Amino acid sequence: MPLNIVLIEPEIPNNTGNIGRLALASGSHLHLVKPFGFEITDARLKRAGLDYWQHLSVTYYDNIDEFFEINKDKTMAFLSSHGSKNHWDIPFEDDMFLIFGKESVGLPKSLIEKHKKQLFKIPLYSEHIRSLNLANAVSITVYEGLKNI
């Protein structure tokens, strides 16, 4: 797998379904960290993921601590509107983990503080918007990574 997409506590099933579809299309592995704001059997998740979900390479984690314990030696980039470097500055490499926070608040502040050197943002060119939709942000970052790998 060229990239790993990690969603920390996703809240909106349609976004997760679309990101699952993107993961399959891009040859990426999806990592979903609980708690979720929906049930994995949610019809909206399945509708957004269509009939592709069964083909998806996905790993589920009970919580954020379990995710980091299992993947502690992996190369990671954290995406947040609080980043000071742009997403195209990520030193993309094969099997890299791209970490995204939940839709309402993004990454936990503890992760932002702990991983400042690995924190990146997608630039926004309007003061009228705080952030992009999660599925859009993942798409932009994954395909930038594929271009660079």
SVG drawing of the C-alpha trace seen along z (x, -y; Angstrom):
<svg xmlns="http://www.w3.org/2000/svg" viewBox="-29 -37 40 45">
<polyline fill="none" stroke="black" stroke-width="0.4" points="0.0,0.0 1.5,-3.3 -0.2,-5.4 -2.2,-4.9 -5.2,-7.2 -6.0,-7.5 -9.2,-9.0 -9.2,-9.8 -12.8,-9.6 -14.7,-10.3 -18.2,-11.7 -19.9,-11.9 -20.7,-8.5 -20.9,-10.1 -17.3,-11.5 -16.0,-8.1 -17.8,-6.3 -16.3,-8.7 -12.8,-8.4 -13.2,-4.6 -14.0,-4.8 -10.9,-7.1 -8.7,-4.7 -9.7,-1.8 -9.3,-4.0 -5.8,-5.2 -4.6,-1.8 -4.4,-3.1 -5.1,-1.4 -7.8,-3.0 -7.3,-3.1 -10.4,-4.1 -9.9,-5.0 -13.0,-4.8 -15.1,-6.2 -17.1,-6.9 -20.0,-9.3 -22.0,-6.6 -22.3,-2.8 -20.1,-1.1 -23.3,0.5 -24.9,-3.0 -26.7,-3.1 -25.2,-6.5 -21.7,-5.0 -22.6,-2.2 -24.3,-4.5 -21.2,-6.8 -18.9,-3.8 -21.3,-2.1 -20.6,1.6 -16.9,1.0 -16.6,1.3 -16.2,5.1 -13.0,4.7 -11.5,2.0 -8.3,2.6 -9.3,1.3 -8.2,1.6 -10.3,0.6 -8.8,-0.5 -10.7,-0.8 -9.0,-4.1 -6.2,-6.5 -3.8,-4.9 -4.2,-1.5 -3.6,-3.0 -0.3,-4.7 0.9,-1.7 0.5,0.6 1.9,-1.9 4.5,-3.7 7.4,-3.1 5.6,-4.3 6.4,-7.5 3.5,-9.9 2.2,-13.3 -0.5,-15.1 -3.0,-17.3 -4.5,-20.3 -5.5,-23.9 -3.1,-24.7 -0.1,-23.5 2.6,-26.0 3.9,-24.0 1.8,-23.3 0.7,-19.8 2.9,-19.8 5.9,-20.1 5.2,-16.6 8.2,-14.4 5.9,-11.7 7.2,-8.1 5.7,-4.7 3.6,-3.3 3.4,-6.8 0.5,-7.4 -1.6,-10.5 -3.4,-11.4 -6.7,-13.4 -8.9,-14.5 -12.7,-14.5 -14.9,-16.9 -16.0,-19.1 -12.7,-19.9 -9.9,-18.3 -7.0,-16.6 -6.8,-16.5 -4.7,-19.4 -2.4,-16.9 -1.4,-15.5 -0.9,-18.9 1.4,-19.8 3.3,-16.5 3.8,-16.4 4.4,-20.1 7.3,-19.1 5.1,-16.7 2.1,-19.1 0.9,-20.2 -2.1,-22.2 -3.8,-22.7 -3.6,-26.4 -6.9,-28.3 -7.1,-31.5 -10.2,-33.1 -10.7,-34.4 -14.3,-33.3 -13.5,-29.6 -11.9,-27.8 -11.3,-24.4 -12.1,-22.1 -14.5,-19.1 -12.6,-16.1 -13.2,-14.0 -11.9,-16.8 -8.8,-17.3 -8.0,-13.6 -8.4,-13.5 -6.1,-16.5 -3.4,-15.1 -3.5,-11.5 -3.2,-12.5 -0.4,-14.9 1.3,-12.0 0.8,-9.6 2.2,-12.3 5.3,-12.6 5.9,-8.9"/>
</svg>
